[in-house]
Amino acid sequence: MLRCTELGLSHGDLEEMTMGMVYDMLIERANDQEKYPLKGQPGTLKNFFAGGGRIG
């Protein structure tokens, strides 16, 4: 309940959500605080799937 309160979820919100939805929100919140050293550039994902080479 503490983590739900930190996310700003009320008891009414929780009644309309599954546990999976709550877990997903908690995971996303934790991911938002991570620092990722590698940033994607426009077009790199398209090139990767089209066989255009490595990313990075």
mmCIF file as Biopython writes it, N, C-alpha, C and O atoms, coordinates in Angstrom:
data_model
#
loop_
_atom_site.group_PDB
_atom_site.id
_atom_site.type_symbol
_atom_site.label_atom_id
_atom_site.label_alt_id
_atom_site.label_comp_id
_atom_site.label_asym_id
_atom_site.label_entity_id
_atom_site.label_seq_id
_atom_site.pdbx_PDB_ins_code
_atom_site.Cartn_x
_atom_site.Cartn_y
_atom_site.Cartn_z
_atom_site.occupancy
_atom_site.B_iso_or_equiv
_atom_site.auth_seq_id
_atom_site.auth_asym_id
_atom_site.pdbx_PDB_model_num
ATOM 1   N N  . MET A ? 1  ? 0.815   -1.193 0.000   1.0 0.0 1  A 1 
ATOM 2   C CA . MET A ? 1  ? 0.000   0.000  0.000   1.0 0.0 1  A 1 
ATOM 3   C C  . MET A ? 1  ? 0.860   1.260  0.000   1.0 0.0 1  A 1 
ATOM 4   O O  . MET A ? 1  ? 0.484   2.273  -0.588  1.0 0.0 1  A 1 
ATOM 5   N N  . LEU A ? 2  ? 2.023   1.195  0.664   1.0 0.0 2  A 1 
ATOM 6   C CA . LEU A ? 2  ? 2.910   2.352  0.678   1.0 0.0 2  A 1 
ATOM 7   C C  . LEU A ? 2  ? 3.349   2.712  -0.737  1.0 0.0 2  A 1 
ATOM 8   O O  . LEU A ? 2  ? 3.328   3.883  -1.118  1.0 0.0 2  A 1 
ATOM 9   N N  . ARG A ? 3  ? 3.744   1.715  -1.508  1.0 0.0 3  A 1 
ATOM 10  C CA . ARG A ? 3  ? 4.197   1.979  -2.889  1.0 0.0 3  A 1 
ATOM 11  C C  . ARG A ? 3  ? 3.059   2.508  -3.745  1.0 0.0 3  A 1 
ATOM 12  O O  . ARG A ? 3  ? 3.274   3.361  -4.607  1.0 0.0 3  A 1 
ATOM 13  N N  . CYS A ? 4  ? 1.856   2.012  -3.518  1.0 0.0 4  A 1 
ATOM 14  C CA . CYS A ? 4  ? 0.702   2.513  -4.266  1.0 0.0 4  A 1 
ATOM 15  C C  . CYS A ? 4  ? 0.434   3.970  -3.922  1.0 0.0 4  A 1 
ATOM 16  O O  . CYS A ? 4  ? 0.086   4.766  -4.794  1.0 0.0 4  A 1 
ATOM 17  N N  . THR A ? 5  ? 0.594   4.317  -2.656  1.0 0.0 5  A 1 
ATOM 18  C CA . THR A ? 5  ? 0.419   5.703  -2.235  1.0 0.0 5  A 1 
ATOM 19  C C  . THR A ? 5  ? 1.484   6.584  -2.873  1.0 0.0 5  A 1 
ATOM 20  O O  . THR A ? 5  ? 1.197   7.710  -3.280  1.0 0.0 5  A 1 
ATOM 21  N N  . GLU A ? 6  ? 2.718   6.076  -2.962  1.0 0.0 6  A 1 
ATOM 22  C CA . GLU A ? 6  ? 3.784   6.840  -3.609  1.0 0.0 6  A 1 
ATOM 23  C C  . GLU A ? 6  ? 3.479   7.085  -5.081  1.0 0.0 6  A 1 
ATOM 24  O O  . GLU A ? 6  ? 3.891   8.101  -5.639  1.0 0.0 6  A 1 
ATOM 25  N N  . LEU A ? 7  ? 2.760   6.159  -5.712  1.0 0.0 7  A 1 
ATOM 26  C CA . LEU A ? 7  ? 2.368   6.336  -7.108  1.0 0.0 7  A 1 
ATOM 27  C C  . LEU A ? 7  ? 1.142   7.236  -7.248  1.0 0.0 7  A 1 
ATOM 28  O O  . LEU A ? 7  ? 0.776   7.621  -8.359  1.0 0.0 7  A 1 
ATOM 29  N N  . GLY A ? 8  ? 0.511   7.570  -6.128  1.0 0.0 8  A 1 
ATOM 30  C CA . GLY A ? 8  ? -0.669  8.424  -6.158  1.0 0.0 8  A 1 
ATOM 31  C C  . GLY A ? 8  ? -1.954  7.663  -6.434  1.0 0.0 8  A 1 
ATOM 32  O O  . GLY A ? 8  ? -2.944  8.253  -6.866  1.0 0.0 8  A 1 
ATOM 33  N N  . LEU A ? 9  ? -1.949  6.350  -6.186  1.0 0.0 9  A 1 
ATOM 34  C CA . LEU A ? 9  ? -3.129  5.534  -6.435  1.0 0.0 9  A 1 
ATOM 35  C C  . LEU A ? 9  ? -4.028  5.514  -5.207  1.0 0.0 9  A 1 
ATOM 36  O O  . LEU A ? 9  ? -3.566  5.286  -4.089  1.0 0.0 9  A 1 
ATOM 37  N N  . SER A ? 10 ? -5.301  5.753  -5.424  1.0 0.0 10 A 1 
ATOM 38  C CA . SER A ? 10 ? -6.264  5.700  -4.330  1.0 0.0 10 A 1 
ATOM 39  C C  . SER A ? 10 ? -6.830  4.283  -4.215  1.0 0.0 10 A 1 
ATOM 40  O O  . SER A ? 10 ? -6.580  3.425  -5.061  1.0 0.0 10 A 1 
ATOM 41  N N  . HIS A ? 11 ? -7.590  4.064  -3.159  1.0 0.0 11 A 1 
ATOM 42  C CA . HIS A ? 11 ? -8.226  2.759  -2.981  1.0 0.0 11 A 1 
ATOM 43  C C  . HIS A ? 11 ? -9.173  2.475  -4.151  1.0 0.0 11 A 1 
ATOM 44  O O  . HIS A ? 11 ? -9.255  1.346  -4.636  1.0 0.0 11 A 1 
ATOM 45  N N  . GLY A ? 12 ? -9.876  3.497  -4.591  1.0 0.0 12 A 1 
ATOM 46  C CA . GLY A ? 12 ? -10.771 3.348  -5.738  1.0 0.0 12 A 1 
ATOM 47  C C  . GLY A ? 12 ? -10.026 2.982  -7.010  1.0 0.0 12 A 1 
ATOM 48  O O  . GLY A ? 12 ? -10.501 2.168  -7.802  1.0 0.0 12 A 1 
ATOM 49  N N  . ASP A ? 13 ? -8.846  3.588  -7.207  1.0 0.0 13 A 1 
ATOM 50  C CA . ASP A ? 13 ? -8.013  3.249  -8.370  1.0 0.0 13 A 1 
ATOM 51  C C  . ASP A ? 13 ? -7.627  1.779  -8.335  1.0 0.0 13 A 1 
ATOM 52  O O  . ASP A ? 13 ? -7.686  1.082  -9.348  1.0 0.0 13 A 1 
ATOM 53  N N  . LEU A ? 14 ? -7.229  1.317  -7.151  1.0 0.0 14 A 1 
ATOM 54  C CA . LEU A ? 14 ? -6.781  -0.061 -7.015  1.0 0.0 14 A 1 
ATOM 55  C C  . LEU A ? 14 ? -7.892  -1.067 -7.270  1.0 0.0 14 A 1 
ATOM 56  O O  . LEU A ? 14 ? -7.634  -2.170 -7.752  1.0 0.0 14 A 1 
ATOM 57  N N  . GLU A ? 15 ? -9.129  -0.692 -6.947  1.0 0.0 15 A 1 
ATOM 58  C CA . GLU A ? 15 ? -10.250 -1.594 -7.193  1.0 0.0 15 A 1 
ATOM 59  C C  . GLU A ? 15 ? -10.472 -1.830 -8.679  1.0 0.0 15 A 1 
ATOM 60  O O  . GLU A ? 15 ? -11.018 -2.863 -9.066  1.0 0.0 15 A 1 
ATOM 61  N N  . GLU A ? 16 ? -10.059 -0.892 -9.508  1.0 0.0 16 A 1 
ATOM 62  C CA . GLU A ? 16 ? -10.258 -0.998 -10.955 1.0 0.0 16 A 1 
ATOM 63  C C  . GLU A ? 16 ? -9.045  -1.570 -11.675 1.0 0.0 16 A 1 
ATOM 64  O O  . GLU A ? 16 ? -9.066  -1.717 -12.897 1.0 0.0 16 A 1 
ATOM 65  N N  . MET A ? 17 ? -7.984  -1.895 -10.934 1.0 0.0 17 A 1 
ATOM 66  C CA . MET A ? 17 ? -6.743  -2.371 -11.557 1.0 0.0 17 A 1 
ATOM 67  C C  . MET A ? 17 ? -6.446  -3.801 -11.132 1.0 0.0 17 A 1 
ATOM 68  O O  . MET A ? 17 ? -6.850  -4.247 -10.058 1.0 0.0 17 A 1 
ATOM 69  N N  . THR A ? 18 ? -5.727  -4.511 -12.003 1.0 0.0 18 A 1 
ATOM 70  C CA . THR A ? 18 ? -5.235  -5.839 -11.643 1.0 0.0 18 A 1 
ATOM 71  C C  . THR A ? 18 ? -3.884  -5.679 -10.951 1.0 0.0 18 A 1 
ATOM 72  O O  . THR A ? 18 ? -3.263  -4.618 -11.024 1.0 0.0 18 A 1 
ATOM 73  N N  . MET A ? 19 ? -3.439  -6.726 -10.287 1.0 0.0 19 A 1 
ATOM 74  C CA . MET A ? 19 ? -2.116  -6.691 -9.653  1.0 0.0 19 A 1 
ATOM 75  C C  . MET A ? 19 ? -1.033  -6.493 -10.713 1.0 0.0 19 A 1 
ATOM 76  O O  . MET A ? 19 ? -0.039  -5.809 -10.470 1.0 0.0 19 A 1 
ATOM 77  N N  . GLY A ? 20 ? -1.223  -7.084 -11.871 1.0 0.0 20 A 1 
ATOM 78  C CA . GLY A ? 20 ? -0.255  -6.931 -12.955 1.0 0.0 20 A 1 
ATOM 79  C C  . GLY A ? 20 ? -0.095  -5.485 -13.384 1.0 0.0 20 A 1 
ATOM 80  O O  . GLY A ? 20 ? 1.017   -5.031 -13.654 1.0 0.0 20 A 1 
ATOM 81  N N  . MET A ? 21 ? -1.201  -4.763 -13.446 1.0 0.0 21 A 1 
ATOM 82  C CA . MET A ? 21 ? -1.143  -3.353 -13.812 1.0 0.0 21 A 1 
ATOM 83  C C  . MET A ? 21 ? -0.366  -2.556 -12.769 1.0 0.0 21 A 1 
ATOM 84  O O  . MET A ? 21 ? 0.418   -1.671 -13.112 1.0 0.0 21 A 1 
ATOM 85  N N  . VAL A ? 22 ? -0.589  -2.875 -11.490 1.0 0.0 22 A 1 
ATOM 86  C CA . VAL A ? 22 ? 0.126   -2.183 -10.418 1.0 0.0 22 A 1 
ATOM 87  C C  . VAL A ? 22 ? 1.613   -2.500 -10.494 1.0 0.0 22 A 1 
ATOM 88  O O  . VAL A ? 22 ? 2.446   -1.603 -10.370 1.0 0.0 22 A 1 
ATOM 89  N N  . TYR A ? 23 ? 1.952   -3.777 -10.698 1.0 0.0 23 A 1 
ATOM 90  C CA . TYR A ? 23 ? 3.363   -4.168 -10.818 1.0 0.0 23 A 1 
ATOM 91  C C  . TYR A ? 23 ? 4.024   -3.451 -11.990 1.0 0.0 23 A 1 
ATOM 92  O O  . TYR A ? 23 ? 5.155   -2.979 -11.871 1.0 0.0 23 A 1 
ATOM 93  N N  . ASP A ? 24 ? 3.327   -3.367 -13.121 1.0 0.0 24 A 1 
ATOM 94  C CA . ASP A ? 24 ? 3.876   -2.667 -14.285 1.0 0.0 24 A 1 
ATOM 95  C C  . ASP A ? 24 ? 4.171   -1.206 -13.966 1.0 0.0 24 A 1 
ATOM 96  O O  . ASP A ? 24 ? 5.203   -0.674 -14.373 1.0 0.0 24 A 1 
ATOM 97  N N  . MET A ? 25 ? 3.265   -0.561 -13.241 1.0 0.0 25 A 1 
ATOM 98  C CA . MET A ? 25 ? 3.480   0.843  -12.870 1.0 0.0 25 A 1 
ATOM 99  C C  . MET A ? 25 ? 4.686   0.991  -11.946 1.0 0.0 25 A 1 
ATOM 100 O O  . MET A ? 25 ? 5.460   1.940  -12.078 1.0 0.0 25 A 1 
ATOM 101 N N  . LEU A ? 26 ? 4.845   0.058  -11.016 1.0 0.0 26 A 1 
ATOM 102 C CA . LEU A ? 26 ? 5.989   0.109  -10.106 1.0 0.0 26 A 1 
ATOM 103 C C  . LEU A ? 26 ? 7.299   -0.101 -10.856 1.0 0.0 26 A 1 
ATOM 104 O O  . LEU A ? 26 ? 8.292   0.574  -10.583 1.0 0.0 26 A 1 
ATOM 105 N N  . ILE A ? 27 ? 7.299   -1.031 -11.794 1.0 0.0 27 A 1 
ATOM 106 C CA . ILE A ? 27 ? 8.500   -1.297 -12.591 1.0 0.0 27 A 1 
ATOM 107 C C  . ILE A ? 27 ? 8.846   -0.085 -13.444 1.0 0.0 27 A 1 
ATOM 108 O O  . ILE A ? 27 ? 10.009  0.310  -13.521 1.0 0.0 27 A 1 
ATOM 109 N N  . GLU A ? 28 ? 7.840   0.509  -14.087 1.0 0.0 28 A 1 
ATOM 110 C CA . GLU A ? 28 ? 8.087   1.686  -14.913 1.0 0.0 28 A 1 
ATOM 111 C C  . GLU A ? 28 ? 8.632   2.842  -14.089 1.0 0.0 28 A 1 
ATOM 112 O O  . GLU A ? 28 ? 9.506   3.578  -14.547 1.0 0.0 28 A 1 
ATOM 113 N N  . ARG A ? 29 ? 8.119   3.002  -12.878 1.0 0.0 29 A 1 
ATOM 114 C CA . ARG A ? 29 ? 8.623   4.069  -12.005 1.0 0.0 29 A 1 
ATOM 115 C C  . ARG A ? 29 ? 10.097  3.840  -11.675 1.0 0.0 29 A 1 
ATOM 116 O O  . ARG A ? 29 ? 10.892  4.779  -11.672 1.0 0.0 29 A 1 
ATOM 117 N N  . ALA A ? 30 ? 10.454  2.589  -11.399 1.0 0.0 30 A 1 
ATOM 118 C CA . ALA A ? 30 ? 11.855  2.270  -11.106 1.0 0.0 30 A 1 
ATOM 119 C C  . ALA A ? 30 ? 12.727  2.504  -12.338 1.0 0.0 30 A 1 
ATOM 120 O O  . ALA A ? 30 ? 13.848  2.997  -12.217 1.0 0.0 30 A 1 
ATOM 121 N N  . ASN A ? 31 ? 12.218  2.154  -13.531 1.0 0.0 31 A 1 
ATOM 122 C CA . ASN A ? 31 ? 12.978  2.356  -14.759 1.0 0.0 31 A 1 
ATOM 123 C C  . ASN A ? 31 ? 13.187  3.836  -15.067 1.0 0.0 31 A 1 
ATOM 124 O O  . ASN A ? 31 ? 14.202  4.214  -15.651 1.0 0.0 31 A 1 
ATOM 125 N N  . ASP A ? 32 ? 12.231  4.671  -14.675 1.0 0.0 32 A 1 
ATOM 126 C CA . ASP A ? 32 ? 12.356  6.104  -14.926 1.0 0.0 32 A 1 
ATOM 127 C C  . ASP A ? 32 ? 13.537  6.715  -14.176 1.0 0.0 32 A 1 
ATOM 128 O O  . ASP A ? 32 ? 14.066  7.747  -14.589 1.0 0.0 32 A 1 
ATOM 129 N N  . GLN A ? 33 ? 13.949  6.093  -13.090 1.0 0.0 33 A 1 
ATOM 130 C CA . GLN A ? 33 ? 15.043  6.622  -12.284 1.0 0.0 33 A 1 
ATOM 131 C C  . GLN A ? 33 ? 16.412  6.118  -12.751 1.0 0.0 33 A 1 
ATOM 132 O O  . GLN A ? 33 ? 17.441  6.572  -12.252 1.0 0.0 33 A 1 
ATOM 133 N N  . GLU A ? 34 ? 16.428  5.187  -13.702 1.0 0.0 34 A 1 
ATOM 134 C CA . GLU A ? 34 ? 17.694  4.640  -14.198 1.0 0.0 34 A 1 
ATOM 135 C C  . GLU A ? 34 ? 18.333  5.592  -15.204 1.0 0.0 34 A 1 
ATOM 136 O O  . GLU A ? 34 ? 17.646  6.320  -15.920 1.0 0.0 34 A 1 
ATOM 137 N N  . LYS A ? 35 ? 19.646  5.569  -15.241 1.0 0.0 35 A 1 
ATOM 138 C CA . LYS A ? 35 ? 20.391  6.348  -16.233 1.0 0.0 35 A 1 
ATOM 139 C C  . LYS A ? 35 ? 20.938  5.373  -17.261 1.0 0.0 35 A 1 
ATOM 140 O O  . LYS A ? 35 ? 21.706  4.473  -16.922 1.0 0.0 35 A 1 
ATOM 141 N N  . TYR A ? 36 ? 20.552  5.546  -18.497 1.0 0.0 36 A 1 
ATOM 142 C CA . TYR A ? 36 ? 20.992  4.669  -19.575 1.0 0.0 36 A 1 
ATOM 143 C C  . TYR A ? 36 ? 22.114  5.356  -20.354 1.0 0.0 36 A 1 
ATOM 144 O O  . TYR A ? 36 ? 21.901  6.441  -20.895 1.0 0.0 36 A 1 
ATOM 145 N N  . PRO A ? 37 ? 23.299  4.754  -20.427 1.0 0.0 37 A 1 
ATOM 146 C CA . PRO A ? 37 ? 24.433  5.406  -21.082 1.0 0.0 37 A 1 
ATOM 147 C C  . PRO A ? 37 ? 24.308  5.465  -22.611 1.0 0.0 37 A 1 
ATOM 148 O O  . PRO A ? 37 ? 24.918  6.327  -23.245 1.0 0.0 37 A 1 
ATOM 149 N N  . LEU A ? 38 ? 23.537  4.573  -23.196 1.0 0.0 38 A 1 
ATOM 150 C CA . LEU A ? 38 ? 23.414  4.516  -24.646 1.0 0.0 38 A 1 
ATOM 151 C C  . LEU A ? 38 ? 22.043  5.050  -25.047 1.0 0.0 38 A 1 
ATOM 152 O O  . LEU A ? 38 ? 21.016  4.536  -24.606 1.0 0.0 38 A 1 
ATOM 153 N N  . LYS A ? 39 ? 22.034  6.067  -25.870 1.0 0.0 39 A 1 
ATOM 154 C CA . LYS A ? 39 ? 20.784  6.657  -26.333 1.0 0.0 39 A 1 
ATOM 155 C C  . LYS A ? 39 ? 20.608  6.343  -27.808 1.0 0.0 39 A 1 
ATOM 156 O O  . LYS A ? 39 ? 21.560  6.415  -28.586 1.0 0.0 39 A 1 
ATOM 157 N N  . GLY A ? 40 ? 19.394  5.995  -28.187 1.0 0.0 40 A 1 
ATOM 158 C CA . GLY A ? 40 ? 19.103  5.736  -29.593 1.0 0.0 40 A 1 
ATOM 159 C C  . GLY A ? 40 ? 19.029  7.031  -30.390 1.0 0.0 40 A 1 
ATOM 160 O O  . GLY A ? 40 ? 18.637  8.076  -29.871 1.0 0.0 40 A 1 
ATOM 161 N N  . GLN A ? 41 ? 19.405  6.945  -31.635 1.0 0.0 41 A 1 
ATOM 162 C CA . GLN A ? 41 ? 19.328  8.086  -32.542 1.0 0.0 41 A 1 
ATOM 163 C C  . GLN A ? 41 ? 18.206  7.827  -33.540 1.0 0.0 41 A 1 
ATOM 164 O O  . GLN A ? 41 ? 17.866  6.671  -33.791 1.0 0.0 41 A 1 
ATOM 165 N N  . PRO A ? 42 ? 17.627  8.871  -34.109 1.0 0.0 42 A 1 
ATOM 166 C CA . PRO A ? 42 ? 16.557  8.674  -35.087 1.0 0.0 42 A 1 
ATOM 167 C C  . PRO A ? 42 ? 17.003  7.765  -36.230 1.0 0.0 42 A 1 
ATOM 168 O O  . PRO A ? 42 ? 18.050  7.985  -36.840 1.0 0.0 42 A 1 
ATOM 169 N N  . GLY A ? 43 ? 16.199  6.745  -36.509 1.0 0.0 43 A 1 
ATOM 170 C CA . GLY A ? 43 ? 16.478  5.838  -37.624 1.0 0.0 43 A 1 
ATOM 171 C C  . GLY A ? 43 ? 17.287  4.607  -37.264 1.0 0.0 43 A 1 
ATOM 172 O O  . GLY A ? 43 ? 17.364  3.685  -38.076 1.0 0.0 43 A 1 
ATOM 173 N N  . THR A ? 44 ? 17.902  4.545  -36.074 1.0 0.0 44 A 1 
ATOM 174 C CA . THR A ? 44 ? 18.759  3.407  -35.760 1.0 0.0 44 A 1 
ATOM 175 C C  . THR A ? 44 ? 17.972  2.118  -35.613 1.0 0.0 44 A 1 
ATOM 176 O O  . THR A ? 44 ? 18.451  1.064  -36.030 1.0 0.0 44 A 1 
ATOM 177 N N  . LEU A ? 45 ? 16.791  2.166  -35.039 1.0 0.0 45 A 1 
ATOM 178 C CA . LEU A ? 45 ? 15.998  0.951  -34.875 1.0 0.0 45 A 1 
ATOM 179 C C  . LEU A ? 45 ? 15.536  0.430  -36.228 1.0 0.0 45 A 1 
ATOM 180 O O  . LEU A ? 45 ? 15.568  -0.774 -36.481 1.0 0.0 45 A 1 
ATOM 181 N N  . LYS A ? 46 ? 15.115  1.328  -37.085 1.0 0.0 46 A 1 
ATOM 182 C CA . LYS A ? 46 ? 14.689  0.932  -38.434 1.0 0.0 46 A 1 
ATOM 183 C C  . LYS A ? 46 ? 15.858  0.299  -39.181 1.0 0.0 46 A 1 
ATOM 184 O O  . LYS A ? 46 ? 15.685  -0.725 -39.842 1.0 0.0 46 A 1 
ATOM 185 N N  . ASN A ? 47 ? 17.041  0.895  -39.084 1.0 0.0 47 A 1 
ATOM 186 C CA . ASN A ? 47 ? 18.226  0.342  -39.740 1.0 0.0 47 A 1 
ATOM 187 C C  . ASN A ? 47 ? 18.589  -1.024 -39.175 1.0 0.0 47 A 1 
ATOM 188 O O  . ASN A ? 47 ? 18.989  -1.919 -39.919 1.0 0.0 47 A 1 
ATOM 189 N N  . PHE A ? 48 ? 18.452  -1.188 -37.874 1.0 0.0 48 A 1 
ATOM 190 C CA . PHE A ? 48 ? 18.779  -2.448 -37.226 1.0 0.0 48 A 1 
ATOM 191 C C  . PHE A ? 48 ? 17.909  -3.578 -37.775 1.0 0.0 48 A 1 
ATOM 192 O O  . PHE A ? 48 ? 18.415  -4.644 -38.126 1.0 0.0 48 A 1 
ATOM 193 N N  . PHE A ? 49 ? 16.592  -3.337 -37.847 1.0 0.0 49 A 1 
ATOM 194 C CA . PHE A ? 49 ? 15.687  -4.383 -38.323 1.0 0.0 49 A 1 
ATOM 195 C C  . PHE A ? 49 ? 15.741  -4.565 -39.825 1.0 0.0 49 A 1 
ATOM 196 O O  . PHE A ? 49 ? 15.381  -5.625 -40.336 1.0 0.0 49 A 1 
ATOM 197 N N  . ALA A ? 50 ? 16.184  -3.547 -40.534 1.0 0.0 50 A 1 
ATOM 198 C CA . ALA A ? 50 ? 16.300  -3.646 -41.988 1.0 0.0 50 A 1 
ATOM 199 C C  . ALA A ? 50 ? 17.650  -4.219 -42.412 1.0 0.0 50 A 1 
ATOM 200 O O  . ALA A ? 50 ? 17.918  -4.361 -43.605 1.0 0.0 50 A 1 
ATOM 201 N N  . GLY A ? 51 ? 18.494  -4.546 -41.447 1.0 0.0 51 A 1 
ATOM 202 C CA . GLY A ? 51 ? 19.795  -5.115 -41.767 1.0 0.0 51 A 1 
ATOM 203 C C  . GLY A ? 51 ? 20.841  -4.081 -42.081 1.0 0.0 51 A 1 
ATOM 204 O O  . GLY A ? 51 ? 21.819  -4.368 -42.770 1.0 0.0 51 A 1 
ATOM 205 N N  . GLY A ? 52 ? 20.643  -2.863 -41.576 1.0 0.0 52 A 1 
ATOM 206 C CA . GLY A ? 52 ? 21.556  -1.779 -41.885 1.0 0.0 52 A 1 
ATOM 207 C C  . GLY A ? 52 ? 22.800  -1.725 -41.028 1.0 0.0 52 A 1 
ATOM 208 O O  . GLY A ? 52 ? 23.583  -0.782 -41.142 1.0 0.0 52 A 1 
ATOM 209 N N  . GLY A ? 53 ? 23.004  -2.715 -40.169 1.0 0.0 53 A 1 
ATOM 210 C CA . GLY A ? 53 ? 24.228  -2.718 -39.369 1.0 0.0 53 A 1 
ATOM 211 C C  . GLY A ? 53 ? 23.958  -2.673 -37.890 1.0 0.0 53 A 1 
ATOM 212 O O  . GLY A ? 53 ? 22.830  -2.831 -37.424 1.0 0.0 53 A 1 
ATOM 213 N N  . ARG A ? 54 ? 25.048  -2.450 -37.163 1.0 0.0 54 A 1 
ATOM 214 C CA . ARG A ? 54 ? 24.979  -2.443 -35.693 1.0 0.0 54 A 1 
ATOM 215 C C  . ARG A ? 54 ? 24.449  -1.116 -35.176 1.0 0.0 54 A 1 
ATOM 216 O O  . ARG A ? 54 ? 24.526  -0.083 -35.841 1.0 0.0 54 A 1 
ATOM 217 N N  . ILE A ? 55 ? 23.905  -1.184 -33.959 1.0 0.0 55 A 1 
ATOM 218 C CA . ILE A ? 55 ? 23.519  0.032  -33.254 1.0 0.0 55 A 1 
ATOM 219 C C  . ILE A ? 55 ? 24.652  0.389  -32.312 1.0 0.0 55 A 1 
ATOM 220 O O  . ILE A ? 55 ? 25.151  -0.468 -31.582 1.0 0.0 55 A 1 
ATOM 221 N N  . GLY A ? 56 ? 25.059  1.644  -32.324 1.0 0.0 56 A 1 
ATOM 222 C CA . GLY A ? 56 ? 26.079  2.087  -31.366 1.0 0.0 56 A 1 
ATOM 223 C C  . GLY A ? 56 ? 27.338  2.322  -31.965 1.0 0.0 56 A 1 
ATOM 224 O O  . GLY A ? 56 ? 28.288  2.699  -31.279 1.0 0.0 56 A 1 
#
